[in-house]
């Protein structure tokens, strides 16, 4: 296996288009909505993504976005 697994790479690619919430990421990359959060937590712990909370339809939702480190990692992976 390479530097990063396919699921995490898919998350980084999805977030390169802009911020998204967990269910949208899971649906877009074909991962279960329950399983996506383990990967998101790990990417956050590694400093590749950050979480913000925003109100949406009267509820607080977590949105994920790439950090500068995440952008650099994705670029390095795409260039290799």
PyMOL Python script that loads the backbone (N, CA, C, O; Angstrom):
from pymol import cmd

cmd.read_pdbstr("""\
ATOM      1  N   UNK A   1       0.845  -1.188   0.000  1.00  0.00           N
ATOM      2  CA  UNK A   1       0.000   0.000   0.000  1.00  0.00           C
ATOM      3  C   UNK A   1       0.879   1.237   0.000  1.00  0.00           C
ATOM      4  O   UNK A   1       1.978   1.215   0.555  1.00  0.00           O
ATOM      5  N   UNK A   2       0.425   2.286  -0.598  1.00  0.00           N
ATOM      6  CA  UNK A   2       1.190   3.518  -0.696  1.00  0.00           C
ATOM      7  C   UNK A   2       1.171   4.319   0.594  1.00  0.00           C
ATOM      8  O   UNK A   2       0.893   3.794   1.672  1.00  0.00           O
ATOM      9  N   UNK A   3       1.463   5.560   0.460  1.00  0.00           N
ATOM     10  CA  UNK A   3       1.552   6.472   1.588  1.00  0.00           C
ATOM     11  C   UNK A   3       0.197   6.660   2.281  1.00  0.00           C
ATOM     12  O   UNK A   3       0.133   6.895   3.488  1.00  0.00           O
ATOM     13  N   UNK A   4      -0.864   6.555   1.511  1.00  0.00           N
ATOM     14  CA  UNK A   4      -2.205   6.812   2.045  1.00  0.00           C
ATOM     15  C   UNK A   4      -3.182   5.857   1.353  1.00  0.00           C
ATOM     16  O   UNK A   4      -3.029   5.554   0.170  1.00  0.00           O
ATOM     17  N   UNK A   5      -4.177   5.391   2.092  1.00  0.00           N
ATOM     18  CA  UNK A   5      -5.152   4.460   1.531  1.00  0.00           C
ATOM     19  C   UNK A   5      -6.093   5.127   0.543  1.00  0.00           C
ATOM     20  O   UNK A   5      -6.206   6.351   0.490  1.00  0.00           O
ATOM     21  N   UNK A   6      -6.766   4.288  -0.240  1.00  0.00           N
ATOM     22  CA  UNK A   6      -7.683   4.786  -1.272  1.00  0.00           C
ATOM     23  C   UNK A   6      -8.819   5.618  -0.699  1.00  0.00           C
ATOM     24  O   UNK A   6      -9.217   6.620  -1.294  1.00  0.00           O
ATOM     25  N   UNK A   7      -9.347   5.209   0.460  1.00  0.00           N
ATOM     26  CA  UNK A   7     -10.466   5.957   1.045  1.00  0.00           C
ATOM     27  C   UNK A   7     -10.028   7.354   1.451  1.00  0.00           C
ATOM     28  O   UNK A   7     -10.719   8.334   1.169  1.00  0.00           O
ATOM     29  N   UNK A   8      -8.884   7.447   2.110  1.00  0.00           N
ATOM     30  CA  UNK A   8      -8.401   8.767   2.522  1.00  0.00           C
ATOM     31  C   UNK A   8      -8.042   9.620   1.312  1.00  0.00           C
ATOM     32  O   UNK A   8      -8.279  10.828   1.309  1.00  0.00           O
ATOM     33  N   UNK A   9      -7.479   9.005   0.300  1.00  0.00           N
ATOM     34  CA  UNK A   9      -7.168   9.748  -0.918  1.00  0.00           C
ATOM     35  C   UNK A   9      -8.462  10.267  -1.560  1.00  0.00           C
ATOM     36  O   UNK A   9      -8.511  11.397  -2.045  1.00  0.00           O
ATOM     37  N   UNK A  10      -9.494   9.441  -1.558  1.00  0.00           N
ATOM     38  CA  UNK A  10     -10.791   9.875  -2.087  1.00  0.00           C
ATOM     39  C   UNK A  10     -11.366  11.042  -1.308  1.00  0.00           C
ATOM     40  O   UNK A  10     -11.958  11.953  -1.887  1.00  0.00           O
ATOM     41  N   UNK A  11     -11.192  11.015   0.008  1.00  0.00           N
ATOM     42  CA  UNK A  11     -11.668  12.124   0.856  1.00  0.00           C
ATOM     43  C   UNK A  11     -10.922  13.399   0.492  1.00  0.00           C
ATOM     44  O   UNK A  11     -11.538  14.448   0.303  1.00  0.00           O
ATOM     45  N   UNK A  12      -9.602  13.316   0.395  1.00  0.00           N
ATOM     46  CA  UNK A  12      -8.816  14.502   0.048  1.00  0.00           C
ATOM     47  C   UNK A  12      -9.211  15.042  -1.316  1.00  0.00           C
ATOM     48  O   UNK A  12      -9.326  16.254  -1.497  1.00  0.00           O
ATOM     49  N   UNK A  13      -9.419  14.155  -2.272  1.00  0.00           N
ATOM     50  CA  UNK A  13      -9.843  14.595  -3.610  1.00  0.00           C
ATOM     51  C   UNK A  13     -11.194  15.290  -3.560  1.00  0.00           C
ATOM     52  O   UNK A  13     -11.387  16.338  -4.175  1.00  0.00           O
ATOM     53  N   UNK A  14     -12.126  14.702  -2.825  1.00  0.00           N
ATOM     54  CA  UNK A  14     -13.468  15.306  -2.689  1.00  0.00           C
ATOM     55  C   UNK A  14     -13.362  16.698  -2.071  1.00  0.00           C
ATOM     56  O   UNK A  14     -14.015  17.638  -2.524  1.00  0.00           O
ATOM     57  N   UNK A  15     -12.534  16.821  -1.030  1.00  0.00           N
ATOM     58  CA  UNK A  15     -12.426  18.104  -0.344  1.00  0.00           C
ATOM     59  C   UNK A  15     -11.631  19.132  -1.134  1.00  0.00           C
ATOM     60  O   UNK A  15     -11.670  20.320  -0.816  1.00  0.00           O
ATOM     61  N   UNK A  16     -10.914  18.693  -2.155  1.00  0.00           N
ATOM     62  CA  UNK A  16     -10.213  19.658  -3.006  1.00  0.00           C
ATOM     63  C   UNK A  16     -11.209  20.509  -3.794  1.00  0.00           C
ATOM     64  O   UNK A  16     -10.858  21.577  -4.296  1.00  0.00           O
ATOM     65  N   UNK A  17     -12.451  20.033  -3.901  1.00  0.00           N
ATOM     66  CA  UNK A  17     -13.519  20.790  -4.569  1.00  0.00           C
ATOM     67  C   UNK A  17     -14.187  21.792  -3.634  1.00  0.00           C
ATOM     68  O   UNK A  17     -14.996  22.610  -4.072  1.00  0.00           O
ATOM     69  N   UNK A  18     -13.850  21.730  -2.344  1.00  0.00           N
ATOM     70  CA  UNK A  18     -14.459  22.619  -1.356  1.00  0.00           C
ATOM     71  C   UNK A  18     -14.977  21.813  -0.180  1.00  0.00           C
ATOM     72  O   UNK A  18     -14.974  20.582  -0.200  1.00  0.00           O
ATOM     73  N   UNK A  19     -15.416  22.516   0.827  1.00  0.00           N
ATOM     74  CA  UNK A  19     -15.857  21.840   2.047  1.00  0.00           C
ATOM     75  C   UNK A  19     -17.105  21.000   1.808  1.00  0.00           C
ATOM     76  O   UNK A  19     -17.894  21.270   0.903  1.00  0.00           O
ATOM     77  N   UNK A  20     -17.262  19.976   2.641  1.00  0.00           N
ATOM     78  CA  UNK A  20     -18.423  19.080   2.534  1.00  0.00           C
ATOM     79  C   UNK A  20     -18.667  18.444   3.890  1.00  0.00           C
ATOM     80  O   UNK A  20     -17.774  18.402   4.736  1.00  0.00           O
ATOM     81  N   UNK A  21     -19.880  17.949   4.093  1.00  0.00           N
ATOM     82  CA  UNK A  21     -20.159  17.231   5.337  1.00  0.00           C
ATOM     83  C   UNK A  21     -19.959  15.734   5.102  1.00  0.00           C
ATOM     84  O   UNK A  21     -19.907  15.267   3.964  1.00  0.00           O
ATOM     85  N   UNK A  22     -19.850  15.003   6.195  1.00  0.00           N
ATOM     86  CA  UNK A  22     -19.470  13.595   6.149  1.00  0.00           C
ATOM     87  C   UNK A  22     -20.334  12.733   5.247  1.00  0.00           C
ATOM     88  O   UNK A  22     -19.816  11.919   4.483  1.00  0.00           O
ATOM     89  N   UNK A  23     -21.655  12.905   5.329  1.00  0.00           N
ATOM     90  CA  UNK A  23     -22.537  12.069   4.509  1.00  0.00           C
ATOM     91  C   UNK A  23     -22.319  12.316   3.019  1.00  0.00           C
ATOM     92  O   UNK A  23     -22.349  11.376   2.224  1.00  0.00           O
ATOM     93  N   UNK A  24     -22.100  13.564   2.640  1.00  0.00           N
ATOM     94  CA  UNK A  24     -21.862  13.883   1.228  1.00  0.00           C
ATOM     95  C   UNK A  24     -20.552  13.268   0.751  1.00  0.00           C
ATOM     96  O   UNK A  24     -20.468  12.763  -0.369  1.00  0.00           O
ATOM     97  N   UNK A  25     -19.529  13.312   1.605  1.00  0.00           N
ATOM     98  CA  UNK A  25     -18.245  12.714   1.248  1.00  0.00           C
ATOM     99  C   UNK A  25     -18.416  11.209   1.070  1.00  0.00           C
ATOM    100  O   UNK A  25     -17.964  10.634   0.080  1.00  0.00           O
ATOM    101  N   UNK A  26     -19.079  10.578   2.047  1.00  0.00           N
ATOM    102  CA  UNK A  26     -19.279   9.124   1.990  1.00  0.00           C
ATOM    103  C   UNK A  26     -20.015   8.725   0.723  1.00  0.00           C
ATOM    104  O   UNK A  26     -19.627   7.772   0.047  1.00  0.00           O
ATOM    105  N   UNK A  27     -21.072   9.451   0.401  1.00  0.00           N
ATOM    106  CA  UNK A  27     -21.862   9.138  -0.795  1.00  0.00           C
ATOM    107  C   UNK A  27     -21.037   9.318  -2.061  1.00  0.00           C
ATOM    108  O   UNK A  27     -21.101   8.497  -2.976  1.00  0.00           O
ATOM    109  N   UNK A  28     -20.275  10.379  -2.105  1.00  0.00           N
ATOM    110  CA  UNK A  28     -19.493  10.684  -3.302  1.00  0.00           C
ATOM    111  C   UNK A  28     -18.399   9.653  -3.564  1.00  0.00           C
ATOM    112  O   UNK A  28     -18.141   9.308  -4.717  1.00  0.00           O
ATOM    113  N   UNK A  29     -17.749   9.154  -2.502  1.00  0.00           N
ATOM    114  CA  UNK A  29     -16.639   8.216  -2.725  1.00  0.00           C
ATOM    115  C   UNK A  29     -17.037   6.761  -2.521  1.00  0.00           C
ATOM    116  O   UNK A  29     -16.200   5.869  -2.663  1.00  0.00           O
ATOM    117  N   UNK A  30     -18.300   6.506  -2.190  1.00  0.00           N
ATOM    118  CA  UNK A  30     -18.796   5.137  -2.101  1.00  0.00           C
ATOM    119  C   UNK A  30     -18.390   4.384  -0.844  1.00  0.00           C
ATOM    120  O   UNK A  30     -18.080   3.194  -0.895  1.00  0.00           O
ATOM    121  N   UNK A  31     -18.394   5.085   0.282  1.00  0.00           N
ATOM    122  CA  UNK A  31     -18.062   4.485   1.578  1.00  0.00           C
ATOM    123  C   UNK A  31     -19.287   4.608   2.469  1.00  0.00           C
ATOM    124  O   UNK A  31     -20.075   5.541   2.312  1.00  0.00           O
ATOM    125  N   UNK A  32     -19.457   3.680   3.401  1.00  0.00           N
ATOM    126  CA  UNK A  32     -20.609   3.763   4.302  1.00  0.00           C
ATOM    127  C   UNK A  32     -20.532   5.039   5.137  1.00  0.00           C
ATOM    128  O   UNK A  32     -19.451   5.491   5.516  1.00  0.00           O
ATOM    129  N   UNK A  33     -21.694   5.600   5.409  1.00  0.00           N
ATOM    130  CA  UNK A  33     -21.720   6.842   6.181  1.00  0.00           C
ATOM    131  C   UNK A  33     -21.187   6.629   7.596  1.00  0.00           C
ATOM    132  O   UNK A  33     -20.659   7.562   8.200  1.00  0.00           O
ATOM    133  N   UNK A  34     -21.313   5.431   8.124  1.00  0.00           N
ATOM    134  CA  UNK A  34     -20.753   5.152   9.444  1.00  0.00           C
ATOM    135  C   UNK A  34     -19.240   5.026   9.412  1.00  0.00           C
ATOM    136  O   UNK A  34     -18.556   5.474  10.332  1.00  0.00           O
ATOM    137  N   UNK A  35     -18.717   4.419   8.358  1.00  0.00           N
ATOM    138  CA  UNK A  35     -17.287   4.178   8.269  1.00  0.00           C
ATOM    139  C   UNK A  35     -16.459   5.390   7.906  1.00  0.00           C
ATOM    140  O   UNK A  35     -15.257   5.419   8.171  1.00  0.00           O
ATOM    141  N   UNK A  36     -17.075   6.388   7.306  1.00  0.00           N
ATOM    142  CA  UNK A  36     -16.316   7.553   6.836  1.00  0.00           C
ATOM    143  C   UNK A  36     -15.712   8.341   7.993  1.00  0.00           C
ATOM    144  O   UNK A  36     -14.647   8.941   7.846  1.00  0.00           O
ATOM    145  N   UNK A  37     -16.384   8.344   9.141  1.00  0.00           N
ATOM    146  CA  UNK A  37     -15.943   9.214  10.233  1.00  0.00           C
ATOM    147  C   UNK A  37     -14.629   8.770  10.863  1.00  0.00           C
ATOM    148  O   UNK A  37     -13.891   9.605  11.386  1.00  0.00           O
ATOM    149  N   UNK A  38     -14.321   7.485  10.828  1.00  0.00           N
ATOM    150  CA  UNK A  38     -13.016   7.019  11.312  1.00  0.00           C
ATOM    151  C   UNK A  38     -11.912   7.646  10.462  1.00  0.00           C
ATOM    152  O   UNK A  38     -10.919   8.144  10.993  1.00  0.00           O
ATOM    153  N   UNK A  39     -12.087   7.619   9.158  1.00  0.00           N
ATOM    154  CA  UNK A  39     -11.097   8.199   8.244  1.00  0.00           C
ATOM    155  C   UNK A  39     -11.013   9.717   8.421  1.00  0.00           C
ATOM    156  O   UNK A  39      -9.919  10.282   8.417  1.00  0.00           O
ATOM    157  N   UNK A  40     -12.149  10.370   8.573  1.00  0.00           N
ATOM    158  CA  UNK A  40     -12.148  11.818   8.772  1.00  0.00           C
ATOM    159  C   UNK A  40     -11.434  12.189  10.066  1.00  0.00           C
ATOM    160  O   UNK A  40     -10.657  13.144  10.096  1.00  0.00           O
ATOM    161  N   UNK A  41     -11.692  11.440  11.134  1.00  0.00           N
ATOM    162  CA  UNK A  41     -11.026  11.707  12.418  1.00  0.00           C
ATOM    163  C   UNK A  41      -9.515  11.538  12.295  1.00  0.00           C
ATOM    164  O   UNK A  41      -8.751  12.345  12.825  1.00  0.00           O
ATOM    165  N   UNK A  42      -9.089  10.496  11.601  1.00  0.00           N
ATOM    166  CA  UNK A  42      -7.658  10.254  11.424  1.00  0.00           C
ATOM    167  C   UNK A  42      -7.017  11.366  10.595  1.00  0.00           C
ATOM    168  O   UNK A  42      -5.934  11.841  10.936  1.00  0.00           O
ATOM    169  N   UNK A  43      -7.666  11.781   9.522  1.00  0.00           N
ATOM    170  CA  UNK A  43      -7.127  12.871   8.702  1.00  0.00           C
ATOM    171  C   UNK A  43      -7.068  14.176   9.491  1.00  0.00           C
ATOM    172  O   UNK A  43      -6.146  14.972   9.309  1.00  0.00           O
ATOM    173  N   UNK A  44      -8.050  14.398  10.367  1.00  0.00           N
ATOM    174  CA  UNK A  44      -8.026  15.598  11.206  1.00  0.00           C
ATOM    175  C   UNK A  44      -6.858  15.508  12.200  1.00  0.00           C
ATOM    176  O   UNK A  44      -6.123  16.478  12.388  1.00  0.00           O
ATOM    177  N   UNK A  45      -6.695  14.347  12.830  1.00  0.00           N
ATOM    178  CA  UNK A  45      -5.590  14.151  13.779  1.00  0.00           C
ATOM    179  C   UNK A  45      -4.235  14.358  13.106  1.00  0.00           C
ATOM    180  O   UNK A  45      -3.294  14.841  13.736  1.00  0.00           O
ATOM    181  N   UNK A  46      -4.135  13.994  11.833  1.00  0.00           N
ATOM    182  CA  UNK A  46      -2.890  14.125  11.075  1.00  0.00           C
ATOM    183  C   UNK A  46      -2.697  15.541  10.522  1.00  0.00           C
ATOM    184  O   UNK A  46      -1.666  15.835   9.917  1.00  0.00           O
ATOM    185  N   UNK A  47      -3.691  16.420  10.728  1.00  0.00           N
ATOM    186  CA  UNK A  47      -3.576  17.802  10.278  1.00  0.00           C
ATOM    187  C   UNK A  47      -3.853  18.012   8.802  1.00  0.00           C
ATOM    188  O   UNK A  47      -3.514  19.059   8.251  1.00  0.00           O
ATOM    189  N   UNK A  48      -4.470  17.023   8.150  1.00  0.00           N
ATOM    190  CA  UNK A  48      -4.738  17.124   6.711  1.00  0.00           C
ATOM    191  C   UNK A  48      -6.067  17.820   6.415  1.00  0.00           C
ATOM    192  O   UNK A  48      -6.241  18.403   5.345  1.00  0.00           O
ATOM    193  N   UNK A  49      -7.003  17.757   7.366  1.00  0.00           N
ATOM    194  CA  UNK A  49      -8.297  18.412   7.207  1.00  0.00           C
ATOM    195  C   UNK A  49      -8.650  19.115   8.516  1.00  0.00           C
ATOM    196  O   UNK A  49      -8.075  18.822   9.565  1.00  0.00           O
ATOM    197  N   UNK A  50      -9.590  20.034   8.443  1.00  0.00           N
ATOM    198  CA  UNK A  50     -10.114  20.697   9.648  1.00  0.00           C
ATOM    199  C   UNK A  50     -11.636  20.629   9.601  1.00  0.00           C
ATOM    200  O   UNK A  50     -12.249  20.465   8.546  1.00  0.00           O
ATOM    201  N   UNK A  51     -12.209  20.760  10.774  1.00  0.00           N
ATOM    202  CA  UNK A  51     -13.664  20.678  10.919  1.00  0.00           C
ATOM    203  C   UNK A  51     -14.187  22.034  11.363  1.00  0.00           C
ATOM    204  O   UNK A  51     -13.619  22.670  12.250  1.00  0.00           O
ATOM    205  N   UNK A  52     -15.261  22.466  10.748  1.00  0.00           N
ATOM    206  CA  UNK A  52     -15.970  23.651  11.206  1.00  0.00           C
ATOM    207  C   UNK A  52     -17.431  23.268  11.399  1.00  0.00           C
ATOM    208  O   UNK A  52     -17.950  22.390  10.709  1.00  0.00           O
ATOM    209  N   UNK A  53     -18.075  23.924  12.326  1.00  0.00           N
ATOM    210  CA  UNK A  53     -19.505  23.680  12.531  1.00  0.00           C
ATOM    211  C   UNK A  53     -20.278  24.877  12.018  1.00  0.00           C
ATOM    212  O   UNK A  53     -19.949  26.027  12.305  1.00  0.00           O
ATOM    213  N   UNK A  54     -21.314  24.576  11.251  1.00  0.00           N
ATOM    214  CA  UNK A  54     -22.156  25.619  10.685  1.00  0.00           C
ATOM    215  C   UNK A  54     -23.614  25.229  10.876  1.00  0.00           C
ATOM    216  O   UNK A  54     -23.974  24.052  10.896  1.00  0.00           O
ATOM    217  N   UNK A  55     -24.429  26.249  11.014  1.00  0.00           N
ATOM    218  CA  UNK A  55     -25.859  25.978  11.126  1.00  0.00           C
ATOM    219  C   UNK A  55     -26.427  25.753   9.735  1.00  0.00           C
ATOM    220  O   UNK A  55     -26.167  26.516   8.805  1.00  0.00           O
ATOM    221  N   UNK A  56     -27.210  24.683   9.615  1.00  0.00           N
ATOM    222  CA  UNK A  56     -27.827  24.336   8.338  1.00  0.00           C
ATOM    223  C   UNK A  56     -29.227  23.842   8.649  1.00  0.00           C
ATOM    224  O   UNK A  56     -29.396  22.819   9.312  1.00  0.00           O
ATOM    225  N   UNK A  57     -30.226  24.560   8.175  1.00  0.00           N
ATOM    226  CA  UNK A  57     -31.629  24.212   8.404  1.00  0.00           C
ATOM    227  C   UNK A  57     -31.923  24.072   9.894  1.00  0.00           C
ATOM    228  O   UNK A  57     -32.638  23.163  10.315  1.00  0.00           O
ATOM    229  N   UNK A  58     -31.360  24.985  10.685  1.00  0.00           N
ATOM    230  CA  UNK A  58     -31.626  25.008  12.115  1.00  0.00           C
ATOM    231  C   UNK A  58     -30.830  24.010  12.936  1.00  0.00           C
ATOM    232  O   UNK A  58     -31.030  23.907  14.146  1.00  0.00           O
ATOM    233  N   UNK A  59     -29.923  23.269  12.293  1.00  0.00           N
ATOM    234  CA  UNK A  59     -29.105  22.282  13.013  1.00  0.00           C
ATOM    235  C   UNK A  59     -27.636  22.584  12.784  1.00  0.00           C
ATOM    236  O   UNK A  59     -27.249  23.069  11.721  1.00  0.00           O
ATOM    237  N   UNK A  60     -26.821  22.292  13.792  1.00  0.00           N
ATOM    238  CA  UNK A  60     -25.381  22.419  13.629  1.00  0.00           C
ATOM    239  C   UNK A  60     -24.872  21.212  12.863  1.00  0.00           C
ATOM    240  O   UNK A  60     -25.171  20.074  13.224  1.00  0.00           O
ATOM    241  N   UNK A  61     -24.112  21.453  11.816  1.00  0.00           N
ATOM    242  CA  UNK A  61     -23.512  20.373  11.034  1.00  0.00           C
ATOM    243  C   UNK A  61     -22.016  20.595  10.964  1.00  0.00           C
ATOM    244  O   UNK A  61     -21.535  21.728  10.920  1.00  0.00           O
ATOM    245  N   UNK A  62     -21.290  19.484  10.955  1.00  0.00           N
ATOM    246  CA  UNK A  62     -19.846  19.551  10.806  1.00  0.00           C
ATOM    247  C   UNK A  62     -19.497  19.519   9.329  1.00  0.00           C
ATOM    248  O   UNK A  62     -19.986  18.677   8.576  1.00  0.00           O
ATOM    249  N   UNK A  63     -18.651  20.439   8.934  1.00  0.00           N
ATOM    250  CA  UNK A  63     -18.153  20.482   7.569  1.00  0.00           C
ATOM    251  C   UNK A  63     -16.644  20.297   7.612  1.00  0.00           C
ATOM    252  O   UNK A  63     -15.966  20.808   8.503  1.00  0.00           O
ATOM    253  N   UNK A  64     -16.135  19.569   6.648  1.00  0.00           N
ATOM    254  CA  UNK A  64     -14.716  19.253   6.573  1.00  0.00           C
ATOM    255  C   UNK A  64     -14.112  19.982   5.394  1.00  0.00           C
ATOM    256  O   UNK A  64     -14.748  20.139   4.352  1.00  0.00           O
ATOM    257  N   UNK A  65     -12.864  20.433   5.567  1.00  0.00           N
ATOM    258  CA  UNK A  65     -12.148  21.091   4.480  1.00  0.00           C
ATOM    259  C   UNK A  65     -10.667  20.779   4.599  1.00  0.00           C
ATOM    260  O   UNK A  65     -10.170  20.452   5.676  1.00  0.00           O
ATOM    261  N   UNK A  66      -9.969  20.885   3.474  1.00  0.00           N
ATOM    262  CA  UNK A  66      -8.536  20.629   3.448  1.00  0.00           C
ATOM    263  C   UNK A  66      -7.783  21.725   4.185  1.00  0.00           C
ATOM    264  O   UNK A  66      -8.169  22.894   4.147  1.00  0.00           O
ATOM    265  N   UNK A  67      -6.709  21.339   4.854  1.00  0.00           N
ATOM    266  CA  UNK A  67      -5.754  22.309   5.378  1.00  0.00           C
ATOM    267  C   UNK A  67      -4.675  22.496   4.315  1.00  0.00           C
ATOM    268  O   UNK A  67      -4.680  21.811   3.292  1.00  0.00           O
ATOM    269  N   UNK A  68      -3.767  23.406   4.555  1.00  0.00           N
ATOM    270  CA  UNK A  68      -2.656  23.582   3.622  1.00  0.00           C
ATOM    271  C   UNK A  68      -1.847  22.291   3.513  1.00  0.00           C
ATOM    272  O   UNK A  68      -1.412  21.918   2.423  1.00  0.00           O
ATOM    273  N   UNK A  69      -1.645  21.609   4.645  1.00  0.00           N
ATOM    274  CA  UNK A  69      -0.918  20.333   4.615  1.00  0.00           C
ATOM    275  C   UNK A  69      -1.648  19.300   3.778  1.00  0.00           C
ATOM    276  O   UNK A  69      -1.019  18.542   3.040  1.00  0.00           O
ATOM    277  N   UNK A  70      -2.964  19.262   3.883  1.00  0.00           N
ATOM    278  CA  UNK A  70      -3.756  18.336   3.082  1.00  0.00           C
ATOM    279  C   UNK A  70      -3.657  18.637   1.595  1.00  0.00           C
ATOM    280  O   UNK A  70      -3.579  17.729   0.768  1.00  0.00           O
ATOM    281  N   UNK A  71      -3.662  19.921   1.267  1.00  0.00           N
ATOM    282  CA  UNK A  71      -3.524  20.318  -0.137  1.00  0.00           C
ATOM    283  C   UNK A  71      -2.158  19.901  -0.682  1.00  0.00           C
ATOM    284  O   UNK A  71      -2.054  19.399  -1.801  1.00  0.00           O
ATOM    285  N   UNK A  72      -1.103  20.114   0.127  1.00  0.00           N
ATOM    286  CA  UNK A  72       0.250  19.747  -0.299  1.00  0.00           C
ATOM    287  C   UNK A  72       0.390  18.234  -0.469  1.00  0.00           C
ATOM    288  O   UNK A  72       1.009  17.767  -1.426  1.00  0.00           O
ATOM    289  N   UNK A  73      -0.187  17.470   0.463  1.00  0.00           N
ATOM    290  CA  UNK A  73      -0.130  16.011   0.359  1.00  0.00           C
ATOM    291  C   UNK A  73      -0.851  15.549  -0.901  1.00  0.00           C
ATOM    292  O   UNK A  73      -0.324  14.723  -1.645  1.00  0.00           O
ATOM    293  N   UNK A  74      -2.035  16.065  -1.146  1.00  0.00           N
ATOM    294  CA  UNK A  74      -2.790  15.675  -2.332  1.00  0.00           C
ATOM    295  C   UNK A  74      -2.012  16.006  -3.602  1.00  0.00           C
ATOM    296  O   UNK A  74      -1.947  15.187  -4.519  1.00  0.00           O
ATOM    297  N   UNK A  75      -1.423  17.195  -3.663  1.00  0.00           N
ATOM    298  CA  UNK A  75      -0.646  17.572  -4.836  1.00  0.00           C
ATOM    299  C   UNK A  75       0.531  16.623  -5.028  1.00  0.00           C
ATOM    300  O   UNK A  75       0.808  16.200  -6.150  1.00  0.00           O
ATOM    301  N   UNK A  76       1.226  16.286  -3.945  1.00  0.00           N
ATOM    302  CA  UNK A  76       2.368  15.383  -4.032  1.00  0.00           C
ATOM    303  C   UNK A  76       1.936  13.999  -4.525  1.00  0.00           C
ATOM    304  O   UNK A  76       2.619  13.379  -5.340  1.00  0.00           O
ATOM    305  N   UNK A  77       0.805  13.529  -4.026  1.00  0.00           N
ATOM    306  CA  UNK A  77       0.308  12.215  -4.440  1.00  0.00           C
ATOM    307  C   UNK A  77      -0.140  12.205  -5.900  1.00  0.00           C
ATOM    308  O   UNK A  77       0.079  11.233  -6.623  1.00  0.00           O
ATOM    309  N   UNK A  78      -0.760  13.284  -6.315  1.00  0.00           N
ATOM    310  CA  UNK A  78      -1.247  13.375  -7.695  1.00  0.00           C
ATOM    311  C   UNK A  78      -0.082  13.524  -8.678  1.00  0.00           C
ATOM    312  O   UNK A  78      -0.168  13.074  -9.821  1.00  0.00           O
ATOM    313  N   UNK A  79       1.003  14.158  -8.229  1.00  0.00           N
ATOM    314  CA  UNK A  79       2.164  14.364  -9.098  1.00  0.00           C
ATOM    315  C   UNK A  79       3.046  13.133  -9.221  1.00  0.00           C
ATOM    316  O   UNK A  79       3.842  13.025 -10.155  1.00  0.00           O
ATOM    317  N   UNK A  80       2.908  12.197  -8.273  1.00  0.00           N
ATOM    318  CA  UNK A  80       3.804  11.023  -8.288  1.00  0.00           C
ATOM    319  C   UNK A  80       3.324   9.929  -9.205  1.00  0.00           C
ATOM    320  O   UNK A  80       3.972   8.889  -9.318  1.00  0.00           O
TER     321      UNK A  80
END
""", "prot")
cmd.dss("prot")
cmd.show_as("cartoon", "prot")
cmd.util.cbc("prot")
cmd.orient("prot")
